[in-house]
Amino acid sequence: MKPSPGGFYLDTCLLISLFHNDSGYAAAEAWLVARPTAELWISHWVLLEFASATALRAAAASSRWRGWRGCRQR
């Protein structure tokens, strides 16, 4: 989250916290709200990392749900 001329670069950690409401959500939201109105930038790498992290979280949640469902059917 580096200030740049005319805007701010957002890294993957900030976006993960904001979109997945994890333990860093409050800090990420406070940082974002405190910024002056400016452009927000992300890179193609951030998009890739965000997609990967989201897919891993979805797979883990699906696995936990299948495990719970299997226990319930017994």
N, CA, C and O atoms as a GROMACS GRO file, in nm:
protein
  296
    1MET      N    1   0.083  -0.116   0.000
    1MET     CA    2   0.000   0.000   0.000
    1MET      C    3   0.088   0.123   0.000
    1MET      O    4   0.092   0.200   0.096
    2LYS      N    5   0.158   0.139  -0.108
    2LYS     CA    6   0.253   0.248  -0.120
    2LYS      C    7   0.188   0.369  -0.184
    2LYS      O    8   0.115   0.356  -0.283
    3PRO      N    9   0.213   0.488  -0.127
    3PRO     CA   10   0.162   0.606  -0.195
    3PRO      C   11   0.240   0.629  -0.323
    3PRO      O   12   0.363   0.616  -0.325
    4SER      N   13   0.172   0.662  -0.427
    4SER     CA   14   0.233   0.692  -0.556
    4SER      C   15   0.180   0.827  -0.602
    4SER      O   16   0.076   0.872  -0.553
    5PRO      N   17   0.247   0.890  -0.695
    5PRO     CA   18   0.196   1.018  -0.744
    5PRO      C   19   0.053   1.003  -0.797
    5PRO      O   20   0.031   0.937  -0.899
    6GLY      N   21  -0.041   1.063  -0.730
    6GLY     CA   22  -0.179   1.059  -0.777
    6GLY      C   23  -0.261   0.939  -0.735
    6GLY      O   24  -0.378   0.930  -0.773
    7GLY      N   25  -0.205   0.846  -0.658
    7GLY     CA   26  -0.284   0.731  -0.619
    7GLY      C   27  -0.214   0.641  -0.520
    7GLY      O   28  -0.104   0.671  -0.474
    8PHE      N   29  -0.278   0.529  -0.489
    8PHE     CA   30  -0.225   0.432  -0.395
    8PHE      C   31  -0.230   0.294  -0.458
    8PHE      O   32  -0.329   0.256  -0.520
    9TYR      N   33  -0.121   0.219  -0.442
    9TYR     CA   34  -0.114   0.081  -0.489
    9TYR      C   35  -0.164  -0.009  -0.377
    9TYR      O   36  -0.112  -0.004  -0.265
   10LEU      N   37  -0.263  -0.092  -0.405
   10LEU     CA   38  -0.318  -0.184  -0.306
   10LEU      C   39  -0.258  -0.322  -0.327
   10LEU      O   40  -0.252  -0.372  -0.439
   11ASP      N   41  -0.213  -0.383  -0.218
   11ASP     CA   42  -0.157  -0.517  -0.231
   11ASP      C   43  -0.263  -0.623  -0.202
   11ASP      O   44  -0.375  -0.592  -0.161
   12THR      N   45  -0.225  -0.747  -0.224
   12THR     CA   46  -0.318  -0.859  -0.212
   12THR      C   47  -0.372  -0.873  -0.070
   12THR      O   48  -0.490  -0.901  -0.052
   13CYS      N   49  -0.287  -0.854   0.030
   13CYS     CA   50  -0.331  -0.871   0.169
   13CYS      C   51  -0.447  -0.779   0.204
   13CYS      O   52  -0.541  -0.820   0.271
   14LEU      N   53  -0.440  -0.656   0.159
   14LEU     CA   54  -0.547  -0.560   0.187
   14LEU      C   55  -0.677  -0.607   0.122
   14LEU      O   56  -0.782  -0.604   0.185
   15LEU      N   57  -0.670  -0.649  -0.002
   15LEU     CA   58  -0.791  -0.693  -0.073
   15LEU      C   59  -0.849  -0.820  -0.012
   15LEU      O   60  -0.971  -0.833  -0.001
   16ILE      N   61  -0.764  -0.913   0.027
   16ILE     CA   62  -0.812  -1.036   0.091
   16ILE      C   63  -0.887  -1.001   0.218
   16ILE      O   64  -0.996  -1.053   0.243
   17SER      N   65  -0.829  -0.913   0.300
   17SER     CA   66  -0.895  -0.874   0.424
   17SER      C   67  -1.030  -0.809   0.399
   17SER      O   68  -1.127  -0.839   0.469
   18LEU      N   69  -1.037  -0.721   0.300
   18LEU     CA   70  -1.163  -0.652   0.272
   18LEU      C   71  -1.270  -0.744   0.215
   18LEU      O   72  -1.386  -0.734   0.253
   19PHE      N   73  -1.232  -0.832   0.125
   19PHE     CA   74  -1.332  -0.916   0.057
   19PHE      C   75  -1.368  -1.042   0.135
   19PHE      O   76  -1.477  -1.097   0.116
   20HIS      N   77  -1.277  -1.088   0.221
   20HIS     CA   78  -1.303  -1.212   0.296
   20HIS      C   79  -1.330  -1.187   0.443
   20HIS      O   80  -1.348  -1.282   0.520
   21ASN      N   81  -1.331  -1.061   0.484
   21ASN     CA   82  -1.364  -1.024   0.621
   21ASN      C   83  -1.282  -1.105   0.722
   21ASN      O   84  -1.338  -1.162   0.817
   22ASP      N   85  -1.151  -1.110   0.702
   22ASP     CA   86  -1.066  -1.186   0.793
   22ASP      C   87  -1.020  -1.098   0.909
   22ASP      O   88  -1.072  -0.989   0.928
   23SER      N   89  -0.922  -1.145   0.985
   23SER     CA   90  -0.878  -1.073   1.104
   23SER      C   91  -0.819  -0.936   1.073
   23SER      O   92  -0.810  -0.852   1.163
   24GLY      N   93  -0.779  -0.912   0.952
   24GLY     CA   94  -0.723  -0.782   0.915
   24GLY      C   95  -0.825  -0.684   0.860
   24GLY      O   96  -0.789  -0.574   0.817
   25TYR      N   97  -0.953  -0.722   0.861
   25TYR     CA   98  -1.056  -0.639   0.800
   25TYR      C   99  -1.062  -0.499   0.861
   25TYR      O  100  -1.063  -0.400   0.788
   26ALA      N  101  -1.066  -0.490   0.993
   26ALA     CA  102  -1.081  -0.359   1.058
   26ALA      C  103  -0.965  -0.266   1.023
   26ALA      O  104  -0.987  -0.148   0.993
   27ALA      N  105  -0.844  -0.318   1.026
   27ALA     CA  106  -0.727  -0.235   0.992
   27ALA      C  107  -0.729  -0.194   0.845
   27ALA      O  108  -0.697  -0.080   0.812
   28ALA      N  109  -0.766  -0.286   0.758
   28ALA     CA  110  -0.771  -0.256   0.614
   28ALA      C  111  -0.878  -0.150   0.586
   28ALA      O  112  -0.855  -0.058   0.508
   29GLU      N  113  -0.992  -0.165   0.649
   29GLU     CA  114  -1.100  -0.067   0.629
   29GLU      C  115  -1.059   0.070   0.682
   29GLU      O  116  -1.083   0.172   0.617
   30ALA      N  117  -0.998   0.073   0.800
   30ALA     CA  118  -0.954   0.201   0.858
   30ALA      C  119  -0.851   0.269   0.769
   30ALA      O  120  -0.856   0.390   0.749
   31TRP      N  121  -0.758   0.190   0.715
   31TRP     CA  122  -0.657   0.248   0.626
   31TRP      C  123  -0.722   0.307   0.502
   31TRP      O  124  -0.690   0.418   0.460
   32LEU      N  125  -0.814   0.233   0.444
   32LEU     CA  126  -0.880   0.277   0.321
   32LEU      C  127  -0.964   0.403   0.344
   32LEU      O  128  -0.962   0.495   0.263
   33VAL      N  129  -1.037   0.406   0.454
   33VAL     CA  130  -1.122   0.521   0.485
   33VAL      C  131  -1.038   0.646   0.512
   33VAL      O  132  -1.080   0.757   0.480
   34ALA      N  133  -0.920   0.628   0.570
   34ALA     CA  134  -0.833   0.741   0.605
   34ALA      C  135  -0.762   0.802   0.484
   34ALA      O  136  -0.706   0.911   0.494
   35ARG      N  137  -0.763   0.733   0.372
   35ARG     CA  138  -0.695   0.785   0.252
   35ARG      C  139  -0.773   0.900   0.193
   35ARG      O  140  -0.896   0.899   0.192
   36PRO      N  141  -0.701   0.998   0.143
   36PRO     CA  142  -0.771   1.104   0.069
   36PRO      C  143  -0.827   1.044  -0.061
   36PRO      O  144  -0.783   0.939  -0.106
   37THR      N  145  -0.922   1.112  -0.117
   37THR     CA  146  -0.978   1.065  -0.244
   37THR      C  147  -0.866   1.062  -0.348
   37THR      O  148  -0.809   1.166  -0.381
   38ALA      N  149  -0.836   0.946  -0.396
   38ALA     CA  150  -0.728   0.929  -0.495
   38ALA      C  151  -0.754   0.801  -0.571
   38ALA      O  152  -0.839   0.720  -0.533
   39GLU      N  153  -0.682   0.783  -0.679
   39GLU     CA  154  -0.692   0.659  -0.754
   39GLU      C  155  -0.637   0.544  -0.671
   39GLU      O  156  -0.542   0.561  -0.595
   40LEU      N  157  -0.697   0.428  -0.686
   40LEU     CA  158  -0.648   0.306  -0.623
   40LEU      C  159  -0.602   0.214  -0.733
   40LEU      O  160  -0.675   0.189  -0.830
   41TRP      N  161  -0.482   0.163  -0.720
   41TRP     CA  162  -0.422   0.080  -0.824
   41TRP      C  163  -0.396  -0.060  -0.773
   41TRP      O  164  -0.362  -0.080  -0.656
   42ILE      N  165  -0.411  -0.158  -0.862
   42ILE     CA  166  -0.367  -0.295  -0.836
   42ILE      C  167  -0.294  -0.343  -0.961
   42ILE      O  168  -0.308  -0.285  -1.069
   43SER      N  169  -0.218  -0.448  -0.946
   43SER     CA  170  -0.144  -0.503  -1.060
   43SER      C  171  -0.210  -0.633  -1.105
   43SER      O  172  -0.300  -0.687  -1.040
   44HIS      N  173  -0.164  -0.682  -1.219
   44HIS     CA  174  -0.211  -0.813  -1.266
   44HIS      C  175  -0.173  -0.923  -1.168
   44HIS      O  176  -0.247  -1.020  -1.152
   45TRP      N  177  -0.058  -0.907  -1.102
   45TRP     CA  178  -0.016  -1.008  -1.004
   45TRP      C  179  -0.112  -1.012  -0.886
   45TRP      O  180  -0.142  -1.119  -0.833
   46VAL      N  181  -0.161  -0.897  -0.845
   46VAL     CA  182  -0.258  -0.892  -0.736
   46VAL      C  183  -0.385  -0.968  -0.775
   46VAL      O  184  -0.440  -1.041  -0.694
   47LEU      N  185  -0.430  -0.950  -0.898
   47LEU     CA  186  -0.548  -1.024  -0.945
   47LEU      C  187  -0.524  -1.174  -0.938
   47LEU      O  188  -0.612  -1.249  -0.894
   48LEU      N  189  -0.408  -1.218  -0.981
   48LEU     CA  190  -0.374  -1.360  -0.980
   48LEU      C  191  -0.367  -1.413  -0.837
   48LEU      O  192  -0.424  -1.518  -0.806
   49GLU      N  193  -0.298  -1.340  -0.749
   49GLU     CA  194  -0.285  -1.384  -0.610
   49GLU      C  195  -0.421  -1.386  -0.540
   49GLU      O  196  -0.450  -1.477  -0.462
   50PHE      N  197  -0.504  -1.286  -0.567
   50PHE     CA  198  -0.637  -1.280  -0.506
   50PHE      C  199  -0.722  -1.399  -0.552
   50PHE      O  200  -0.788  -1.463  -0.470
   51ALA      N  201  -0.720  -1.429  -0.680
   51ALA     CA  202  -0.796  -1.542  -0.733
   51ALA      C  203  -0.748  -1.673  -0.671
   51ALA      O  204  -0.829  -1.759  -0.636
   52SER      N  205  -0.618  -1.689  -0.658
   52SER     CA  206  -0.562  -1.810  -0.599
   52SER      C  207  -0.603  -1.825  -0.452
   52SER      O  208  -0.646  -1.932  -0.410
   53ALA      N  209  -0.590  -1.718  -0.376
   53ALA     CA  210  -0.626  -1.723  -0.234
   53ALA      C  211  -0.775  -1.751  -0.216
   53ALA      O  212  -0.814  -1.825  -0.127
   54THR      N  213  -0.857  -1.691  -0.300
   54THR     CA  214  -1.001  -1.713  -0.292
   54THR      C  215  -1.037  -1.857  -0.327
   54THR      O  216  -1.122  -1.917  -0.262
   55ALA      N  217  -0.972  -1.913  -0.428
   55ALA     CA  218  -0.997  -2.053  -0.466
   55ALA      C  219  -0.955  -2.147  -0.354
   55ALA      O  220  -1.025  -2.244  -0.326
   56LEU      N  221  -0.841  -2.121  -0.291
   56LEU     CA  222  -0.797  -2.205  -0.180
   56LEU      C  223  -0.895  -2.199  -0.063
   56LEU      O  224  -0.925  -2.302  -0.002
   57ARG      N  225  -0.944  -2.081  -0.032
   57ARG     CA  226  -1.042  -2.067   0.076
   57ARG      C  227  -1.171  -2.142   0.042
   57ARG      O  228  -1.230  -2.207   0.129
   58ALA      N  229  -1.215  -2.132  -0.082
   58ALA     CA  230  -1.338  -2.200  -0.124
   58ALA      C  231  -1.321  -2.352  -0.116
   58ALA      O  232  -1.411  -2.422  -0.072
   59ALA      N  233  -1.206  -2.402  -0.160
   59ALA     CA  234  -1.180  -2.546  -0.155
   59ALA      C  235  -1.176  -2.595  -0.011
   59ALA      O  236  -1.230  -2.702   0.020
   60ALA      N  237  -1.113  -2.519   0.078
   60ALA     CA  238  -1.106  -2.559   0.219
   60ALA      C  239  -1.245  -2.559   0.282
   60ALA      O  240  -1.279  -2.650   0.357
   61ALA      N  241  -1.326  -2.458   0.252
   61ALA     CA  242  -1.462  -2.452   0.306
   61ALA      C  243  -1.546  -2.568   0.253
   61ALA      O  244  -1.624  -2.627   0.328
   62SER      N  245  -1.531  -2.600   0.126
   62SER     CA  246  -1.605  -2.710   0.067
   62SER      C  247  -1.566  -2.843   0.132
   62SER      O  248  -1.652  -2.927   0.159
   63SER      N  249  -1.438  -2.860   0.157
   63SER     CA  250  -1.389  -2.982   0.220
   63SER      C  251  -1.444  -2.996   0.362
   63SER      O  252  -1.486  -3.104   0.403
   64ARG      N  253  -1.444  -2.886   0.438
   64ARG     CA  254  -1.498  -2.891   0.574
   64ARG      C  255  -1.647  -2.922   0.572
   64ARG      O  256  -1.696  -2.997   0.656
   65TRP      N  257  -1.720  -2.865   0.477
   65TRP     CA  258  -1.863  -2.888   0.470
   65TRP      C  259  -1.892  -3.034   0.435
   65TRP      O  260  -1.982  -3.095   0.492
   66ARG      N  261  -1.816  -3.091   0.340
   66ARG     CA  262  -1.836  -3.232   0.304
   66ARG      C  263  -1.808  -3.322   0.423
   66ARG      O  264  -1.879  -3.421   0.444
   67GLY      N  265  -1.706  -3.288   0.502
   67GLY     CA  266  -1.676  -3.367   0.621
   67GLY      C  267  -1.788  -3.361   0.722
   67GLY      O  268  -1.824  -3.463   0.781
   68TRP      N  269  -1.844  -3.242   0.744
   68TRP     CA  270  -1.954  -3.226   0.837
   68TRP      C  271  -2.076  -3.303   0.788
   68TRP      O  272  -2.144  -3.370   0.866
   69ARG      N  273  -2.103  -3.294   0.658
   69ARG     CA  274  -2.218  -3.361   0.599
   69ARG      C  275  -2.205  -3.513   0.613
   69ARG      O  276  -2.304  -3.581   0.642
   70GLY      N  277  -2.084  -3.566   0.594
   70GLY     CA  278  -2.062  -3.709   0.606
   70GLY      C  279  -2.085  -3.758   0.749
   70GLY      O  280  -2.140  -3.866   0.768
   71CYS      N  281  -2.045  -3.680   0.847
   71CYS     CA  282  -2.066  -3.717   0.988
   71CYS      C  283  -2.214  -3.720   1.021
   71CYS      O  284  -2.260  -3.803   1.099
   72ARG      N  285  -2.287  -3.630   0.964
   72ARG     CA  286  -2.429  -3.618   0.993
   72ARG      C  287  -2.509  -3.735   0.936
   72ARG      O  288  -2.611  -3.773   0.993
   73GLN      N  289  -2.465  -3.794   0.826
   73GLN     CA  290  -2.539  -3.902   0.762
   73GLN      C  291  -2.518  -4.035   0.831
   73GLN      O  292  -2.592  -4.130   0.807
   74ARG      N  293  -2.420  -4.044   0.915
   74ARG     CA  294  -2.392  -4.172   0.982
   74ARG      C  295  -2.491  -4.204   1.089
   74ARG      O  296  -2.480  -4.308   1.154
   0.00000   0.00000   0.00000
